[in-house]
C-alpha cells in the first residue's frame, strides 16, 4: 500500500465570495488490490460540504473504492452557499496497457450572436468508444470532433474515459467571447417632472459601429427605483419608452424614479432584452417624478404705516409641486424655497402689485395674483415724541413734532377705556 500525488484539474465556480478550494498538498491516494481511494481537505465556503463518491468528516474527504483503470471527477458542493468546486484525479495505478488518450481544445469560435461561443474539441487515442462527462454527455462517443455552445462567461469542465478506463480531462472557467460593441445612450439626462395624466418619454439612441447588434435584438424601456445598473425594483416595462403614472403600479407621487433603456437579444421571446444576458446593455437612468395637478397658492396681506404712507405687504406662496423652488416674477422676481416665505414688500400709497409663482413642475404649476391699489395715506403731522406728567393742578401733556403739512390745530381726546374719547 502506498500514496502518490494525483494530477489536479480544478474549476472554480465564482458564485461565492469565499470560494471553495482544496488545501494545497492535502491530496493523497492509496492503492489496494486493484482499487484506490482518494483523500483531501477542503477550505472555503460555509464548511458544510458534500461530494460524489465519498464522504466528509468535517473538511476532510475520503472516497469510496475506485477501480484502478478509472479516473474520477469529484464535484464538491457547499450545502449552504451552493458554491461548487470540481477536481479530476487520474488513477495512480500503473495501467501499462493504456494507449495515449487526449481530449484537445481545438478552437473557440465567436459567431455574430451576442453572448454566445462555440468550442470545438477532439478526442483521440485510447480505445473507443468513449464516455464523456461534463458540459458534453455521451456514454458511447465514437471519437473525433465534438462541439459545445454556451453563454459568454460560462465554465467548461470535460472528462473523457475510453473503454479501457483511461481518462483525460479539460477545465477552463469564465470563457469570454463577447461580440456586443453596441451601446444604448440617453440623449437627454435632464430630470423629468410629469403631471399625473401626462407621459414620461425616454429619448435614446443605439450606437453600433461594428454592426454587432444581434438579429433578434430588441430595445426595451423600464421605470425602476434606482438609476442605471443598480436597477432596484422594476415598476414597469415596455417597448415604446412612454410611461404614465397609471402604468407604475405601486408608485407614489412626488417620488423620483428612473427611466432606462436596454438593448440586447430576446432569446425568451417576451419582446424585451434578456436582462441576464451579458451582452444586454443598459443606459443611465433619467430621473422622473410624477405629480398630482396642484396649483400653487398666493396669499397677500398688508399693514399701512400712516406715518410713512407705505404699506408693508406680506406674500405667502404654498401648495403646488415646488422642485424645490418657487420661481417668482412680477413685482418681485427670483427663486425662493418654501421656507423663505412670507416675503415682505414695501408698497407705496396707490400702488398695485402683480406676482406670478411657478413651481417648476408644469403640472400646471403657474398662478398669478394681482392686488391693490393699496391706500395708505400719510398723516399731516409727524410726531417724534408724546408724553405726560402728573402735577398738582392736573396732567401736563407734552409732544414734539418733526414736520407738519397744512395743520390747523392740535386737539387732545382723552379716554378712560381706550374706546370712548371726549374733547377737552
C-alpha positions as CSV (number, residue, x, y, z in Angstrom):
1,X,0.0,0.0,0.0
2,X,1.4,3.4,-0.9
3,X,0.4,7.1,-1.6
4,X,1.1,9.3,-4.7
5,X,0.0,12.8,-5.5
6,X,-2.6,12.9,-8.2
7,X,-2.9,15.3,-11.1
8,X,-5.4,18.0,-10.3
9,X,-7.6,19.7,-12.8
10,X,-9.8,22.2,-11.0
11,X,-12.6,24.5,-11.9
12,X,-13.6,27.3,-9.6
13,X,-17.3,28.4,-9.7
14,X,-17.2,32.1,-8.9
15,X,-20.6,32.5,-7.3
16,X,-19.1,32.6,-3.8
17,X,-17.2,35.4,-2.2
18,X,-15.5,32.8,-0.1
19,X,-14.7,30.3,-2.8
20,X,-14.1,26.6,-2.3
21,X,-10.7,25.2,-2.7
22,X,-8.6,22.1,-1.9
23,X,-5.9,22.7,0.7
24,X,-2.6,22.6,-1.1
25,X,-0.7,19.3,-0.5
26,X,-3.7,17.6,1.1
27,X,-4.5,15.3,-1.8
28,X,-3.3,11.7,-1.4
29,X,-4.3,8.3,-2.9
30,X,-4.0,4.7,-1.6
31,X,-3.9,1.6,-3.8
32,X,-5.1,-1.8,-2.6
33,X,-6.0,-4.9,-4.7
34,X,-7.0,-3.2,-7.9
35,X,-8.7,-0.3,-6.3
36,X,-7.6,3.0,-5.0
37,X,-9.1,5.7,-2.6
38,X,-8.6,9.5,-2.6
39,X,-8.2,11.8,0.4
40,X,-8.1,15.6,0.6
41,X,-9.1,18.6,2.7
42,X,-11.4,21.4,1.5
43,X,-11.3,25.0,2.6
44,X,-13.7,28.0,2.0
45,X,-17.5,28.2,1.8
46,X,-19.6,27.5,4.9
47,X,-17.6,24.4,6.0
48,X,-20.6,22.1,5.3
49,X,-19.9,20.1,2.1
50,X,-21.0,17.1,0.1
51,X,-19.3,15.3,-2.9
52,X,-19.9,12.4,-5.1
53,X,-18.2,9.0,-4.5
54,X,-17.3,9.6,-0.9
55,X,-18.0,11.3,2.4
56,X,-16.8,14.2,4.5
57,X,-15.7,14.2,8.1
58,X,-15.7,18.0,8.7
59,X,-13.5,19.4,6.0
60,X,-11.7,16.0,5.3
61,X,-12.9,13.9,2.4
62,X,-12.4,10.1,1.9
63,X,-13.6,8.5,-1.3
64,X,-15.2,5.1,-1.8
65,X,-13.2,2.4,-3.6
66,X,-12.4,3.3,-7.3
67,X,-11.2,0.8,-9.9
68,X,-7.6,1.2,-10.8
69,X,-8.4,1.6,-14.5
70,X,-10.7,4.6,-13.9
71,X,-10.0,8.3,-13.4
72,X,-12.6,10.1,-11.2
73,X,-14.0,13.6,-11.1
74,X,-15.2,14.9,-7.7
75,X,-17.8,17.7,-7.6
76,X,-17.7,19.4,-4.2
77,X,-20.8,21.5,-3.2
78,X,-21.2,23.9,-0.3
79,X,-24.6,22.9,1.2
80,X,-25.2,26.5,2.5
81,X,-23.8,28.7,-0.2
82,X,-24.4,26.5,-3.3
83,X,-20.8,27.2,-4.5
84,X,-19.1,24.3,-6.3
85,X,-15.5,23.1,-7.0
86,X,-14.6,20.3,-9.2
87,X,-11.4,18.3,-9.3
88,X,-10.3,15.4,-11.5
89,X,-8.0,12.7,-10.1
90,X,-6.1,10.5,-12.5
91,X,-5.7,6.9,-11.5
92,X,-2.4,6.4,-9.5
93,X,-2.3,2.7,-10.6
94,X,0.2,1.6,-13.3
95,X,-2.0,0.9,-16.3
96,X,0.7,0.0,-18.8
97,X,-1.8,-1.4,-21.3
98,X,-3.5,2.1,-21.9
99,X,-2.7,3.8,-25.2
100,X,-2.3,7.5,-25.1
101,X,-5.7,9.3,-24.8
102,X,-6.2,13.0,-25.4
103,X,-9.0,15.5,-25.1
104,X,-7.9,18.5,-27.0
105,X,-9.5,22.0,-27.3
106,X,-9.2,22.8,-31.0
107,X,-10.9,26.2,-31.2
108,X,-13.3,28.7,-29.6
109,X,-15.4,30.4,-32.2
110,X,-17.2,33.7,-31.7
111,X,-20.2,33.7,-34.0
112,X,-22.0,37.0,-34.6
113,X,-24.5,36.2,-31.9
114,X,-24.0,38.4,-28.8
115,X,-23.3,36.5,-25.7
116,X,-22.5,33.0,-27.1
117,X,-19.4,31.0,-28.1
118,X,-18.8,27.6,-29.7
119,X,-15.9,25.4,-28.6
120,X,-14.5,22.6,-30.8
121,X,-12.8,19.6,-29.0
122,X,-11.2,16.5,-30.4
123,X,-11.0,13.1,-28.8
124,X,-8.1,10.9,-30.0
125,X,-6.0,7.9,-28.8
126,X,-7.0,5.3,-26.3
127,X,-9.6,2.7,-27.1
128,X,-13.0,3.8,-28.3
129,X,-15.9,4.0,-27.7
130,X,-15.5,6.9,-25.2
131,X,-17.6,8.1,-22.3
132,X,-17.9,11.9,-22.0
133,X,-18.9,13.7,-18.8
134,X,-19.3,17.4,-18.1
135,X,-20.6,20.0,-20.5
136,X,-20.9,17.3,-23.1
137,X,-22.5,14.0,-22.1
138,X,-22.2,10.8,-24.2
139,X,-21.6,7.2,-23.0
140,X,-20.7,5.9,-26.4
141,X,-18.9,8.6,-28.3
142,X,-17.0,7.2,-31.3
143,X,-14.2,9.7,-31.3
144,X,-13.3,12.7,-33.4
145,X,-14.7,16.3,-33.1
146,X,-17.4,17.4,-30.7
147,X,-18.9,20.9,-30.3
148,X,-20.2,22.8,-27.2
149,X,-22.2,26.0,-27.4
150,X,-22.5,28.0,-24.2
151,X,-23.3,31.5,-22.9
152,X,-20.5,34.0,-22.6
153,X,-18.7,33.8,-19.3
154,X,-19.6,30.1,-18.8
155,X,-17.3,27.5,-17.4
156,X,-16.2,24.3,-19.2
157,X,-15.4,21.0,-17.5
158,X,-14.9,17.9,-19.6
159,X,-13.7,14.4,-18.9
160,X,-13.3,11.5,-21.4
161,X,-12.8,7.9,-20.5
162,X,-12.1,5.1,-23.0
163,X,-13.2,1.5,-22.9
164,X,-10.0,0.5,-21.1
165,X,-10.6,3.0,-18.2
166,X,-8.0,5.5,-19.4
167,X,-9.1,9.2,-18.9
168,X,-8.2,12.7,-19.8
169,X,-9.9,15.9,-18.8
170,X,-10.2,19.7,-19.6
171,X,-11.3,22.5,-17.4
172,X,-11.5,26.3,-18.0
173,X,-13.6,28.9,-16.3
174,X,-15.2,32.2,-17.4
175,X,-14.7,31.8,-21.2
176,X,-15.4,35.1,-22.8
177,X,-16.3,35.8,-26.4
178,X,-18.4,38.9,-26.2
179,X,-19.5,40.4,-29.5
180,X,-21.6,43.2,-28.4
181,X,-19.9,46.6,-29.0
182,X,-23.2,48.4,-29.3
183,X,-24.4,50.9,-26.7
184,X,-27.7,52.4,-25.7
185,X,-27.3,56.1,-24.8
186,X,-29.6,58.6,-23.3
187,X,-30.0,61.8,-25.5
188,X,-31.1,64.0,-22.6
189,X,-30.3,63.3,-18.9
190,X,-32.3,66.3,-17.5
191,X,-34.8,65.4,-14.8
192,X,-38.5,65.0,-16.0
193,X,-41.4,66.4,-13.9
194,X,-44.6,64.9,-15.2
195,X,-48.2,65.6,-14.5
196,X,-50.4,62.7,-13.4
197,X,-52.2,62.5,-16.8
198,X,-49.1,63.1,-19.0
199,X,-46.4,60.6,-20.0
200,X,-42.7,60.4,-19.4
201,X,-40.9,59.9,-22.6
202,X,-37.4,58.4,-22.9
203,X,-35.2,59.6,-25.8
204,X,-32.4,57.2,-26.5
205,X,-30.2,56.2,-29.4
206,X,-28.4,53.0,-30.3
207,X,-24.7,53.2,-31.4
208,X,-23.4,50.1,-33.2
209,X,-20.2,51.0,-35.2
210,X,-19.1,47.3,-35.6
211,X,-22.6,46.0,-36.5
212,X,-22.7,43.6,-33.6
213,X,-26.4,44.2,-32.6
214,X,-28.0,40.7,-32.9
215,X,-30.7,39.8,-35.4
216,X,-33.0,39.0,-32.6
217,X,-32.1,42.2,-30.8
218,X,-34.8,44.5,-29.3
219,X,-34.8,47.8,-27.4
220,X,-36.9,47.9,-24.2
221,X,-37.6,50.6,-21.6
222,X,-38.2,50.4,-17.9
223,X,-39.2,52.6,-14.9
224,X,-37.1,51.5,-11.9
225,X,-36.4,52.6,-8.4
226,X,-32.6,53.0,-8.7
227,X,-30.5,54.6,-11.5
228,X,-28.7,52.7,-14.3
229,X,-27.2,49.3,-13.5
230,X,-28.4,49.4,-9.9
231,X,-32.0,48.8,-11.0
232,X,-33.6,48.3,-7.6
233,X,-37.2,47.4,-8.3
234,X,-38.6,47.5,-11.9
235,X,-42.1,49.1,-11.8
236,X,-43.0,48.8,-15.5
237,X,-41.5,47.9,-18.9
238,X,-42.5,48.4,-22.5
239,X,-41.1,48.9,-26.0
240,X,-42.4,52.5,-26.5
241,X,-40.5,54.4,-23.9
242,X,-43.6,56.3,-22.8
243,X,-44.9,55.8,-19.3
244,X,-47.9,57.3,-17.4
245,X,-48.3,57.2,-13.7
246,X,-51.1,54.6,-14.0
247,X,-48.5,52.3,-15.6
248,X,-46.4,52.1,-12.5
249,X,-48.4,50.0,-10.1
250,X,-47.5,51.0,-6.5
251,X,-45.5,54.2,-7.4
252,X,-46.1,57.3,-5.4
253,X,-46.5,61.0,-6.4
254,X,-43.5,63.2,-5.6
255,X,-41.0,60.3,-5.5
256,X,-38.2,60.2,-8.1
257,X,-37.9,57.1,-10.2
258,X,-35.6,56.4,-13.2
259,X,-36.4,55.7,-16.9
260,X,-33.8,53.5,-18.5
261,X,-33.4,51.8,-21.9
262,X,-32.0,48.4,-22.5
263,X,-30.8,46.8,-25.8
264,X,-29.9,43.2,-26.5
265,X,-31.1,39.8,-27.6
266,X,-34.6,38.4,-26.9
267,X,-34.0,34.7,-26.7
268,X,-37.0,34.0,-24.5
269,X,-39.4,35.8,-26.9
270,X,-41.0,38.1,-24.4
271,X,-40.3,41.2,-26.5
272,X,-37.8,42.6,-24.1
273,X,-34.0,42.2,-23.9
274,X,-32.9,39.3,-21.8
275,X,-31.8,41.0,-18.6
276,X,-29.3,38.3,-17.5
277,X,-27.5,38.1,-20.9
278,X,-24.0,39.6,-20.5
279,X,-24.5,41.4,-23.9
280,X,-27.6,43.3,-22.7
281,X,-26.7,47.0,-22.5
282,X,-28.5,49.4,-20.1
283,X,-28.5,53.2,-20.2
284,X,-28.1,55.5,-17.3
285,X,-31.4,56.4,-15.7
286,X,-33.3,59.7,-16.4
287,X,-34.9,60.9,-13.1
288,X,-38.7,61.0,-13.4
289,X,-41.1,62.5,-10.9
290,X,-44.8,62.3,-11.3
291,X,-47.1,65.0,-9.6
292,X,-50.7,65.5,-8.9
293,X,-52.2,68.5,-10.7
294,X,-52.0,71.1,-7.9
295,X,-51.7,74.8,-8.5
296,X,-49.5,77.0,-6.2
297,X,-51.5,79.4,-3.9
298,X,-50.6,83.0,-3.3
299,X,-51.9,84.8,-0.2
300,X,-51.2,88.5,0.3
301,X,-51.8,90.7,3.4
302,X,-50.8,94.3,4.2
303,X,-50.3,96.7,7.1
304,X,-50.4,100.5,6.5
305,X,-47.9,102.8,8.2
306,X,-49.6,106.2,8.2
307,X,-46.5,108.0,9.4
308,X,-44.7,107.0,6.2
309,X,-47.6,106.4,3.8
310,X,-46.1,103.0,2.9
311,X,-47.8,99.6,3.2
312,X,-45.9,96.6,4.4
313,X,-47.2,93.7,2.2
314,X,-46.6,90.1,3.1
315,X,-46.6,87.5,0.3
316,X,-47.2,83.8,1.1
317,X,-46.7,81.1,-1.6
318,X,-47.7,77.5,-0.8
319,X,-49.0,74.3,-2.5
320,X,-48.2,73.1,-6.0
321,X,-45.1,71.0,-6.5
322,X,-42.0,73.1,-6.0
323,X,-39.0,71.4,-7.4
324,X,-37.6,72.5,-5.0
325,X,-38.1,76.3,-5.6
326,X,-40.9,78.6,-6.5
327,X,-39.9,80.9,-9.3
328,X,-41.5,84.4,-8.8
329,X,-41.8,87.2,-11.3
330,X,-43.6,90.5,-11.5
331,X,-43.3,92.9,-8.6
332,X,-40.6,90.6,-7.1
333,X,-38.5,88.1,-9.0
334,X,-36.2,85.2,-8.2
335,X,-36.1,81.6,-6.9
336,X,-37.4,81.0,-3.3
337,X,-37.6,77.9,-1.2
338,X,-40.9,77.3,0.6
339,X,-39.2,78.0,3.9
340,X,-38.3,81.6,2.8
341,X,-41.9,82.8,2.9
342,X,-43.5,85.1,3.7
343,X,-41.8,87.7,1.6
344,X,-42.0,91.3,3.0
345,X,-42.5,94.1,0.4
346,X,-42.8,97.9,0.8
347,X,-45.6,99.3,-1.4
348,X,-46.4,103.0,-1.7
349,X,-49.8,104.6,-1.5
350,X,-51.9,104.0,-4.6
351,X,-49.7,101.3,-5.9
352,X,-50.8,97.8,-7.1
353,X,-48.7,94.6,-7.3
354,X,-48.8,91.6,-9.6
355,X,-46.9,88.4,-8.6
356,X,-46.6,85.2,-10.7
357,X,-45.5,82.0,-8.9
358,X,-44.2,79.0,-10.9
359,X,-43.4,75.8,-9.1
360,X,-41.3,74.5,-12.0
361,X,-43.3,71.3,-12.4
362,X,-45.5,72.3,-15.4
363,X,-48.3,70.5,-13.6
364,X,-49.8,73.0,-14.4
365,X,-47.6,74.9,-12.0
366,X,-48.2,78.6,-12.7
367,X,-50.5,81.1,-10.9
368,X,-50.7,84.9,-10.9
369,X,-52.2,87.2,-8.2
370,X,-52.8,90.9,-8.6
371,X,-53.6,93.1,-5.5
372,X,-54.1,96.8,-4.9
373,X,-54.1,99.6,-5.3
374,X,-53.1,100.0,-1.7
375,X,-54.4,103.0,0.3
376,X,-52.0,104.2,2.9
377,X,-52.4,108.0,3.4
378,X,-49.6,109.7,5.3
379,X,-50.8,111.8,8.3
380,X,-50.1,115.6,8.1
381,X,-48.2,115.5,11.4
382,X,-45.0,113.6,12.1
383,X,-44.9,113.1,15.9
384,X,-41.5,112.5,17.3
385,X,-42.3,112.4,21.0
386,X,-45.5,112.3,23.1
387,X,-45.6,112.1,26.9
388,X,-47.4,113.4,30.0
389,X,-46.6,114.1,33.7
390,X,-48.9,114.4,36.7
391,X,-48.9,117.7,38.5
392,X,-50.8,119.3,41.4
393,X,-53.2,121.1,39.1
394,X,-53.6,118.2,36.6
395,X,-51.8,116.3,33.9
396,X,-49.3,118.1,31.8
397,X,-49.2,116.8,28.2
398,X,-46.1,117.5,26.0
399,X,-45.4,116.4,22.5
400,X,-42.8,117.1,19.8
401,X,-43.3,117.0,16.1
402,X,-40.8,116.6,13.3
403,X,-42.9,118.1,10.5
404,X,-46.4,119.2,9.7
405,X,-48.3,119.9,6.5
406,X,-51.4,122.1,6.3
407,X,-52.0,121.6,10.0
408,X,-54.6,123.9,11.6
409,X,-54.6,122.9,15.2
410,X,-54.0,120.1,17.8
411,X,-56.9,118.5,19.6
412,X,-56.5,116.2,22.6
413,X,-59.1,113.5,23.1
414,X,-58.7,111.6,26.4
415,X,-60.3,108.2,27.2
416,X,-60.7,106.2,30.3
417,X,-61.2,102.9,28.5
418,X,-59.3,103.4,25.2
419,X,-62.6,103.1,23.3
420,X,-64.7,106.3,24.2
421,X,-62.9,109.6,23.7
422,X,-64.0,113.2,24.6
423,X,-62.8,116.7,23.8
424,X,-61.0,118.6,26.4
